[in-house]
């Protein structure tokens, strides 16, 4: 089911709203809900399986033009300097 608050969905699960990107995939064992607030199209870099569940980590470009990681629920992961 496509959430109504997005302008369009590309590549099956990449959401676009106001020229910003996110991810929406609500399939069993593959729930990903990252809001459309990134400058770049999210790129899946890690898929971790544990039992029937999976965790997904995406590389994105935030509003400050820095590459960060986003977890499947929208949690942003930053590299410690």
Secondary structure per residue as TSV (DSSP state, phi and psi in degrees):
chain	resnum	aa	ss	phi	psi
A	1	X	-	360.0	129.1
A	2	X	-	-86.4	124.5
A	3	X	-	-66.9	138.6
A	4	X	T	-71.6	-16.6
A	5	X	T	-81.9	9.3
A	6	X	-	-109.1	147.7
A	7	X	S	-71.5	-42.2
A	8	X	E	-160.7	166.3
A	9	X	E	-124.8	129.3
A	10	X	E	-120.1	159.9
A	11	X	T	49.7	40.3
A	12	X	T	73.6	-33.9
A	13	X	T	-148.1	8.7
A	14	X	E	-89.6	120.5
A	15	X	E	-95.1	149.3
A	16	X	E	-130.9	129.2
A	17	X	E	-144.8	124.0
A	18	X	T	52.6	41.6
A	19	X	T	65.1	18.1
A	20	X	E	-110.2	152.8
A	21	X	E	-112.7	152.2
A	22	X	E	-155.4	-170.6
A	23	X	E	-134.6	138.4
A	24	X	E	-138.3	116.9
A	25	X	E	-149.1	109.4
A	26	X	E	-114.7	48.6
A	27	X	E	-91.9	153.2
A	28	X	T	-56.5	136.0
A	29	X	T	65.8	10.2
A	30	X	E	-146.3	52.4
A	31	X	E	-84.5	118.9
A	32	X	E	-132.3	122.2
A	33	X	E	-137.3	88.0
A	34	X	E	-110.5	121.0
A	35	X	E	-62.5	153.3
A	36	X	E	-78.9	86.7
A	37	X	E	-141.9	21.0
A	38	X	E	-116.8	149.6
A	39	X	S	-76.2	-27.9
A	40	X	S	-111.6	157.4
A	41	X	-	-67.6	124.8
A	42	X	-	-58.5	135.3
A	43	X	E	-115.7	120.1
A	44	X	E	-67.3	121.5
A	45	X	E	-114.6	-18.4
A	46	X	E	-150.8	131.2
A	47	X	E	-123.2	119.0
A	48	X	E	-112.2	124.2
A	49	X	E	-102.0	134.9
A	50	X	E	-143.5	103.8
A	51	X	T	67.6	-134.1
A	52	X	T	-81.9	-14.2
A	53	X	E	-90.7	158.4
A	54	X	E	-136.6	148.9
A	55	X	E	-116.6	141.4
A	56	X	E	-125.6	134.5
A	57	X	E	-123.1	129.6
A	58	X	E	-116.5	147.4
A	59	X	E	-97.1	130.7
A	60	X	E	-138.5	167.0
A	61	X	E	-111.0	116.2
A	62	X	-	-81.4	-178.0
A	63	X	T	-64.0	-23.7
A	64	X	T	-86.1	8.5
A	65	X	S	66.5	31.6
A	66	X	-	-113.5	140.2
A	67	X	E	-74.7	127.9
A	68	X	E	-134.4	172.0
A	69	X	E	-105.8	141.8
A	70	X	E	-123.9	128.2
A	71	X	E	-78.4	167.8
A	72	X	T	-60.0	-19.9
A	73	X	T	-103.3	10.1
A	74	X	S	96.0	-4.9
A	75	X	-	-63.7	128.6
A	76	X	E	-93.8	133.9
A	77	X	E	-114.0	124.0
A	78	X	-	-111.2	147.8
A	79	X	-	-81.9	132.0
A	80	X	-	-73.5	136.1
A	81	X	-	-96.7	360.0
